[in-house]
């Protein structure tokens, strides 16, 4: 009979996620992980296979509790045009509210991904497609509802918004300035006829 795991899966994944998010996949050592997770190397490998397996589990945990949750919440509770603007408002708030300036774990992974690790590259690509699909669905629904002035194909709008969202997260790591981040999102939403963001007073 297999022994049950003697640790809290949620807590150890949160710990691993925090280390990977701050340091990145390649710079993070097994010692960093075991110290943060409170587990031995053998226990980590028995539970997750190897460092890559643990990283993918930690990335999945991050996405489920951030990006996936946010897209589902916005799409189910707001009008399509507001869901798009809400995504950018939330992204900027998260970026400015992080004193460690870690950016987005998914975007950081995309920047770090190497050609000799197709599993991680494919996971990142799949997640960017999920983001693009969210923007495309919302854009198409906003066009159908007459709440955007853009006549561009919804698929093109989805790709455009994806590129702005990714660029915003990259800039937030090195230039976490409200003027920069709002200045990146503001003209994009205006050009598409989408609701403006609520900005802090100048």
JOTA-V424158 format. One record per run of one state. SS is the DSSP state (H for helix, E for strand, C for the rest). FROM is the first residue (numbers start at 1). LEN is the number of residues. Records with the same first field share a line. If there is no record, write none. Layout:
BEGIN
SS=FROM-LEN + FROM-LEN
END
This chain:
BEGIN
C=1-8 + 24-6 + 38-3 + 49-2 + 66-1 + 78-2 + 97-8 + 113-5 + 146-8 + 175-3 + 192-11
H=9-15 + 30-8 + 41-8 + 51-15 + 67-11 + 80-17 + 105-8 + 118-28 + 154-21 + 178-14
END
